[in-house]
Amino acid sequence: TTAGVRVFEFDPSAAKAAPSTDQINLDLWRRDLGLIDVQTGALRRLTHGVRIGHYAVSPDRRQVAYSVLEGAQKPGSGQYLYQIVVQDLATAKTRVMASHVPFTLTGSPISWAPASDKLAWRTAGTLAKDEIYVAAAAGGQPRRIAQLPRLDDLKSLIEEAAPVWDLQGQNLFFIRTGAVWRAPANGAQAAAFAKSASDELDIIAPRQQRLFSPQGRDSALFLTSNPGNKRVGFARIDLQSGAVTQIFEEDKRYGGYGTEPAISPDGTRIAYVAEDPLDPPNLFILGGDFTQPQNVTRVAPALTRRALGKAQVLEWRSIDGETLRGALVLPAGYQAGKSYPLIVKVYGGSSISNDLNRFGYAVAAYENLQLFATRGYALLLADSKLNIGTPMVDLMKTVMPGVTKTIESGIADPARIGVMGHSYGGYSTLSLIVQSPLFKAAVMRAGMGDLIAGYGQLAPDGTNSGIDWSESGQGRIGGSPWEFPERYLENSPIFTLDRVKTPLLIIHGEQDDAVPVVLADEVFSDLRRLGKPVTYARYAGENHWEGAWSYSNQIDSLNRVIAWFDRYLK
């Protein structure tokens, strides 16, 4: 930067020149790893300015393993490569266990064997196969003990859970498509090991690197979740036969809010966070015979005396015949046989019906849907499934049959249907109202409608989050604009705004670093040019997520949303 001028440049003739498509400044990963003496407070640094993804201390507390971000594997791929490094805590000497390991951008956790003699990791990402590797801590070539095809969904773009060890250090266990897989550490073939007929299984506290086996080495406890009724619980799995025995199941949701269960030091109990639609998250402890959780905290007990909206699972089939679900929230004081205004909440490509047992049916206080249910609204959290190249039309194919099902049930008044969403949900909202006149009000928060403009967005540090997002990520276009120009046009609702019949409220933070405010400006300017009813609330100094906004701006924006739906749906 010189005299207020910031210059970006790429010279293909320069030595080792390669196109830069980093979706984020990779130097944000630079950090120091250190040891702090808890008695004296003295700090000893182990690394200085290294791009560390994850780290894990060995069970004997003598070594630490960490992943070091090398860079992107291929422009636009969203696939990143890491080194795996082991460092001796006494001598600070390091050894590189592996290089060019494919992980997601956030890396992948590393698991130490109970004897601290081996470590394991699992590859992940848009280009990577689903593989498990084991390496001797003393060094040597890592051994691949599992090689499976990459799962064809966006889960591979999110941090994969590490494989975990049994207490003997003989087998590694991991979750794939809701089933438990076992990979013998000696290199025998990995195979599906345990599966429930109705529930998806999950490992308890994978970051603690070992199975939760409180009753000996022959069995372990796992979390269960039922995708149909959304109930969760605990099951015991026999580690010899793979037999699954359900211990109990309940209408709650476990974890979230940056937490995962914690295993007690003696390995006999776990502490975890649980919530339900009418009770905020609380802390529970489970031990003994594991049938009676102990409620340790009681957050906001006054809320339990309020009349709140209750939810149920709604099931429908998409236009293509796939089974989909939604969480249908009934208004507080619901009366059977009476129809109500309905607000549809969307976030394309996700199973937001899994929020059925969250307090307020939302991930954060700002999104608490009781704000609407207690004001006489029914709500539908509609699941959707999107394909590469056709996300916009897929929203219609998957969401609209759910809306129709709600109307046919008699709960929703077809003349009073609204829709709202945040971020990609904002894009989803705009995509629906350009394709259907059914909606009488819509709210787009932190959304956008122009995939071409989004592709080329340039951050102040010169990074391009839109390239990977569009080509290989959530945008689901599958390539660049010069490869698939028609896909960018067909999936950009900005080009069909003339079809909009729905009044739209736009809410956006002016400092949004995920969806630049200019993309919301574009939607407002074009709708105003077309003479469509539109209101645009731009919040100075605020970023992408309203939950992190100032309290006064959170209140102001929520009041605007409520007033908007009241105006057009009541």
N, C-alpha and C positions, 0 to 999 in steps of 0.2 A: 504494500500500500504506500503510495507516494502522493502527497498533496491532495488527500481525499480520494484518490483513484485506486480502485482495486482491480488488478489485472489477472485474468485467468488465461492460461496458454497451454496448448498441446502441440508439440513439434514431432511429427512422426519420423523425422530424420535423425533425431537425437538417439544416442546410444541406449539400448535396452528400452526404447519407447514402447509403451503398451497402452491401449485405451483405458482410461480410468472410469469405472462405473460404481465406485464405492457408494453404497447407500447411506453410509454414515462415516464420519471421520474416525478412522481406525485408531488414531492416536488417543481417542477417548478411553481405549483399553489399557493405556500405559499406567501402571501402578507399581507401588513398592509392596513387597511382601516382607513382613517382619515378625520378630518374636518379642513379646513384651513380658518382662519379669513381673509377675503379679504382686510380688512383695515390695520391690523397689521402684517399679515403674520404668525401669531401664529398657530402652528399645535397641534391638540389634536387627539391622536390615539385612534381608537375605537376597533381595533383588532391587534393582533401581531402574524405574521407567520401562519395565517389560510389559508387553501386551498380554496380560494374564486373563484367561477366560474363567477357569475354575481351579480351585486347589483342594487337596484332601490330605490330611495328616495321617500317617500310618498308625495302626492300632498300638504299636509299641512306642509311639511318640518319638521315633528317631529319624524319620524321613518325612518329606512332604513331596507330593506329586502335583504338578500343575500343567495346564495347557497354555501354550503361547501362540497367539494369533499371528500367522504368517501373511495372510492376505487372501484375496478372492481367487478362486480357481479359474474362472472364465467370466469375461464381461457379460453382465446381465443375467448371470445364472443364479445369483443369490447363494452360491455354494462357497464356503470358506474352508481354508486349510490351516491346520494347527500342528505344532510340535507337542510331544508329551515329554516332560522333563521331570526327573527325580533329583531332589537335592537332600544331602545329608545335613541334618540340623546342627550337628556338633561341629563339622568341619566346613560347612557351606559349599562343599564340592558338588558339582552337578554332572549329570549324564543324560544325554538325549536318548529316550527310549524309542521314539518314532518321529518321523517327519512327514509332512504333507498328508496329515490325517484329515479326512473330510468330516467337518462338523457344521452345524448351523452357525449363524453369526455369533450367537451368544455362547458357543462352545458346547461341551457336553461333560457332565460330571465323570469323575474317575473313581473306581472302587478298589480299595485295598482288600486283599485276602486277610482272614483273621490272624494268620501267623506273620503278617507283614512281609512275606517273601514274594508275593506276586501282586500285580495290579491288572485291572481290566478296564476296557472302555468300549463304547458302542458308537459306531459311525452313524451319521445322519445328514440330511440335507437334500437339496433338489436334484443333485446328480449322483448321490451316494447310494449304494446298496445298504441294506440293514445288516451290519456285520458286527461280531463281537471278537475282540482281540484280548489275549492274555500275554503278559510279559513278566519275566523274572525281574524282581527289583534290583538284583545284582547286575543286570545287563543281559544282552543277548537279543537275538531276533525275536520279535513278537510273533505269536502263533495265532492264526485265525481259527477260531473254534466254532463260528457260526457264520453262514453266508446266505442271506435271504433277499428276495427282491425288495426294492424300495416300495413302500406303501404309496399307492396312487391317491394321495390326498394332501392337504396343506398341513397336516400334523407334522410332516417331516420338516417343515419350515420352523417349527417351534422346538425348543430344547427337548431332546429325548431324555427320558429317565435312564440313568446308568443301570447296568446289570448289577445284581447283588449276589453275595455269596451265602452258601449255607454255613452253619457253624463249624463244620469240619474243613471248609476251604476246598471241597472236592467238586462242587458244582456251582454254576452260575445260573440265576433265574432272571427272566425278563418278561415284560408284557408285550404281546403283539396281538392286535385286533381283539382285545378283551380277554385273551386266554393267557395262561402262564406257560412259558417255554423254559426248557432246561437245557443247558449246554455244559457237558462235563468238561472240567478244566484240563483233562488229559488229552483233549482233542477229539474225542468221539463225537459223532454227529449230533447236532442240536435238533430237538424235536419238541412239538407241542406236548405239554405234560399234563396240564389240568385245565378243564373247561367246565363252566356251569351252563346248564340248559337254558337258564333264563337271565342270568346276570353277567355283567362284565366284571372281571377281577382286576385288582390293582395291588401293588406292593405297598406295604406300610413303611413309611419313612425311608425311601430309597437312598436319600443322601447319607443315611447312617450306615450304608454299605453292606448290611447283612439282613437276612430274613429275621422276622420277629418270631422266635421259637421259644415262647415262655414255658412250655411244658415238655421240654426236651428236644432232642435232635431229630425225632421222627416225624414231627409235624411243624407247621408254621401257620400263623394267622395272616389273612389277607382281607382287604377291603372289597366290598361288593357294591355294585350299582346296577339297578334294573332300568334299561332304557325305555321300557314300556310304561311302568307306573312311577318311575323316578325314585323309588325307595332305595335306601342305602343300608349297609350293615357290615357284619363281619362273618367270615367263614374260616373254617379250619381245613387245611389241605394235608393229607398224608403224603410225606415226602418219599415214600417207597412206591405207593400205588397211584398217587395222583388223585385219589378220591376226595371230593369236595363235600364238606358238611356245613350247612348254614347254621350259624350260632344264633343270630337274631337279625332282624331287618326292621327299619323304621322310616317314617316320613320326615326325614331330615336331609341336610346336606353337610358333608364333612369338608374341612379344610378351607382353602381360599384365604384371601387377605394376606398373602405372603407367608402362610403357615403350612407346615406339614406335621403329621404326628411325630411325637418325640418318645423314644424308648427310654425307660428308666435305666440308670447305670447298672442295676442288677439284672436287667433283661426280663423282668416279670410283669411290667405294667407299661401302658402307653398313656400319654396325655395328648388330647386332640381338641380341635375347635369344631363345634357343631351348631347349626341353626335350623330353624324351620320358618314357615311363612309368617308366623305370628310372634316369634321370639327372636331377638337379635342373637348374634354369635356369642356363645358361651364356652367356657373351658370344661372339659370332661376328662375323667380318669377311668380307665378300664383295666381291671386285673382280676385276680381270683379265678372264678370259673368263667369269666368273660361274658356273663349274661346280663349283668346289671351295671351299666355305666354310672359313675358317681358324678353328679353335677357340682362343680367346684365354684362357679361364679353365677351371678344373677344380674345381667345387664338390663337396665331400664324396666323394672318390673311393672311400672305404671302402665306400660303399653299393653300389657295383657288384659287390661280392663276395658280397652277400647273396642268398638265395633269395627272390624277390619274386613276387607275383601278376602274371600277364600278362593282357591284355585283347584282346577281339575285338569286331567290330561284329555286333550282332544286329538283324535286321530283321523287322517284323511289320506287319499291317494292323489298324487300329482297327476298332471296331464299325461305324463309318460308311464303312469301306473305304479310308481314307487310309493311305499308307505312312509308318511311323514307325520310328525306330531307337533302339537303346540301346547303351551300352558294357557288355559283359558281362566282368567281371573274374573270372578263375579264381583259386582259392586257390593259394598257393605250394605247389609239389609236386603239382599237380593230376594225378590218375590218370584216364585215359579209362575210362568205364563206371561210375565211382563217382559217387554223388549226394552233394551237400553242402548244408549250411544256406545259405540265400540271404537277403541283406539288400538290399532295394530302396530306392534313394535317389531321392526325388522333389522336384521344384520345378515346380509347375504352370505350363504354358504355355511352357516353355523347352526348348531342345535341349541338355540336359546331357550327351548322348552326345558332344558336342564336346570334353569333357574326356578323351576316350579317350587322347590323347597328352600329357596333362599328367603331370608327375611326381606319383605318388601318386593320379592321377585326381581331382585336386581343385585348387581355386583358392588354397588356403593350407595351411600346415603343420597347423593344427588339424583340417582336413578330410581329411588324408592317409588314403586308404582302404587302404593297405598295413597299417595297424593292424589291419584285419579280415582281409585276404587272408592275412597271415602267421599268423593264428590259425585258419585252416581254413575261412574263409567265402568263398563266391562272392558277388559283388555285381552288381546291375543298376542302371546309371544310366539311368533310363527317360525318354525324351522324351515330351512330352504337348502336345496342342493344345487350347486352351480357347476357347470362344466367349462373346460378350457374353450375359449372362443365365443361362448354364448351366454355370459352371465346375466345380461339384461333380460333376454327372453326367458331364461330359466327362472328368474324371480317371478315372472308371471305364472309360469307353469307350476311352480311349487307353492307359492304363497297364496295366490288367489283361490285355489280350491279349498284352502283352510278357511278363508274368509267366507266363502259360500257355505261351507259346513256350519259355521257359527250362525249365519243368518238362518239357515234351514232349521237349526235347533230352536229358533224362536227367541234366543237370548239377545241377538244383535238386531237393531233396527236398520234395515237396508238404506234408509234415507239419512242415517247419521253415522257414517263410517269415517274414521280418521286414520292417519298413518304417521309414524315418526321413527327416526333413527339417528344415531350418532356415528360420525366418521364414515366407515364403509356402509354403515346403516343409513347415513345421510344420502350417500350415493344410491343405496337401495330404494330409499323413499322417493327420490327424484325419478328413478327408473320406473317405479310403479305408476306414478301419477302421469307420466307421459304416455303410458300404455293403457290406462284404465280411467274412465270418468267416474267410477264408483265412489271415490274418496271425496268427501266434502270439506276436508281440512287436512293439511299436512305440515309437519315441522321437520326441517332439515338442519341438523346440528353438526357443525364441523364437516360438512359434506362437500361434494363437488359433482360436476356433470360432464367435464371435458377430459377424456383420457389422453388426448393428444397433448394438451397443455400440461396435464399432470405428469406425463412421461418426461418432459424436458425441464421440470422445475429444478432450479439451481439454488442450493443453500449458500449462505454467506461464506462458508468455508470451502465451497467448490464441489461439494458432494451432490450426488443425484439419487435421492431415494426413490424417485418415480420409475427409474429404469428397471431395477430388479423387481420392484413391486408389480410392474406391468408385465414384464416378460416371463417371470417365473414365480411370481408370488400371488398375493391376494387379488390383484387385478385380473388374473386369469385370461390374459390375451394370448400368451404362449410365444411371443416374439416381438420384434420391433415394429414401428409404424411403417417402415419401408418394406418389411416382409409381409405384413398383414394390414394394409391400410384400411381395408373394408371392415375388419374386426373393430378397429378403433372408432370408426364412424358409427357402426351399427350398435356399439355398446356405450356410446356417449349420449346421454339424454339431452345434452345441450343442443343437439341438432334436430330435436323433435319437440322443443318447448312450445311450438305453435299449437300442439295438440292438448296442452294442459288446460283442464277445466277446474282444477282444484286450487283454492287459495293457499298460498305457501308462506310460512314463517321461516326465515333463515336466521340462525344464531351462529356466530363465529367469533373466535378470538383473533385480534389483529396480529398477535405474535405466534400464531399457530405454525409450528415447525414440521408438522406432519402433512397437513393439507393447507398450503399457503392461502392466505385470505383472498388473494386475487382470483382464486377459483370460485369462491363464493360471490365475489364482486360480479363475476361474469354471469352467474345465474341470475342475480338480481337485475343487473343492467338489461339483460336480454328479455326477461319477463316484463320489466317495466316498459321496454320498447314495444313489446307485443300487446301492451294494455291489459296484462293479467293482474289479478289481485295478489300482491306480494308485499311483505314487510321484512326489513333486513335490520337486525340488531347486531352491530359490530362493537365488540368490547375491547377498549384500548388496554394494552399491556397484558392481555390474557392469552394463554396458550391453547393447546389442542383440547384438553380434557377439563370440563367445567368443574369436576370434583376438586381440582387444584386451584380454581379461581378464588378471588377474594370472596368472603362470605356475602358481602353486599351484592356482588355481581351474580353469585349463585342464586340468591333470593330473587333478584330482579329478573333473571332469565327464566326461572321456574314460574314466576308469576305471569310472565308473558306467554309461556307455553299453555298454562292453565286457562288464561283469558282467551287465547286464540281458539282452543277447542270449545270453550264455553260459547264463544261468539258464533261459531259455525255449526256446532253439533247440538247445542241446546236451544 
